[in-house]
């Protein structure tokens, strides 16, 4: 976690989000899907914490 002093806060820019598309090979896509299926309940819990 990065911490800054309060006097620096007004000088900071707001959050910036950037989506970067990634092209996966078929093997990489299959592995990604397998991980997502096996850990889907964990990802759901993370989303619920926000």
N, C-alpha and C positions, 0 to 999 in steps of 0.2 A: 504494500500500500504506500502510495506517495502522499506525504503530508506537506502542506505549505502553511506559512504563517498567514494570519488574517489580513495583514497589510498588503499581501501579494494578491489576494483573492480578486479584487476589482480589476486587476490587469490581465487576468486569465480569460481566454476565449471560452465560449460555451462548448458543450460536447459536440463532437463531429463524428458521424457514423459514415462508413464507406463500405459498400458491398463490392466484393471482388469475386467475379465469377471464376470458377475453377473447373477445368475440363478433366474428368477422370477417365481412365481406361476402364474397360468392362470389368477386369479383375478388381481394380480399386473400387469401382461402383458396387460390386457384389460384396466386398468386404465391408464397405461403409454401411450398406443396407443391413448386413448381418449384425453389425455392432448396434445399429439403431434399433433393430428388432429385439435384440437380447437385453439392451439397457433402456428400453422405452420407459419402464416404470421409474427408473432413476431420473431420467430427463423430465418426466412429468412432475416428480417431487421438487426438482430444482425450480421449475417454472412456478410451482405453487408457493415457493418461499419468497418469490419476488413480490 
